[in-house]
Amino acid sequence: MNVTIKNSEQIEKMRKAGKILSDCLKMLEEHIFPGQTSLRLNDLAYKFIISQGAKPSFLHYEGFPFTICASVNEQVVHGFCSNVPLKEGDIISIDCGVIWEGYHSDAARTFPVGNVSLEKTKLIEATKQSFFAGIEGIKAGSRLGHISHRVQVYLEERGYGVVRELTGHGVGEDLHEDPLVPNYGNYNSGIVLQEGMTIAVEPMSTMGKRAVYLEDNDWTVTTVDHQPSAHYENTILITKDGVEILSL
């Protein structure tokens, strides 16, 4: 395992990347409504990121053809953008990354499309709150498993499935670095977190069973029972006294 510790100059670049990404996701939220298409959202994200002097992390990454991953309803992650209009009551997870002067940020949000059911609203909120439960009290010297275990407990106590085939990850000069950050596990497991580590914590939950499969495009991951899924992610910095969320 090759965990990288960032210096102050590298962290500042990641802060800038995180700020641009946060602003991009806020901008996209204003453009999510029934009749909108994910391809149009992708175009808006690309133009915004370029306008800030940054680059999209995902575009052409290992052949991925879009700036954003747009995963609708039962799609968990890595959804392809399309011209299919979003419908009232859908939910859409948008995952995006930004490169600033060679350093990445990575974040995701799940948004409602118009008025959605109470069940979907609760799923979105629980997934978001599981992220904050996961990082609560974390600092240099904590174990990685503290995050994983807390995310799992928060979601499973509320009756949601926790996707195990996909994880969070280290992030920095590369979009995906060591360590892997599972959303499940034992409290005292995993490596000891160090000051200057930057990781993407990204709970992925399901309303039904946690089982998923890979669609024919070899990217999109979808729930086997076609129940809705939600995703929430931020890039965080481990500090001596706690964490700093770089993409919020």
Protein Blocks (a to p, Z undefined) as FASTA:
>chain_A
ZZddddfklmmmmmmmmmmmmmmmmmmmmmgcehiafklmmmmmmmmmmmnopacfkgop
ghiabfbdcdehjlmbhpacdfbdcdehiacdddddddeehiacdddddddehjadfklm
mmmmmmmmmmmmmmgoiaehiafklmmmmmmmmmmmnopacdfkbccddddjbmbdcddd
dfbdcfkgcjdddehiacdddddddfbdfbdcddfkomaccdfklpacddddddddddfk
lccdfkZZ
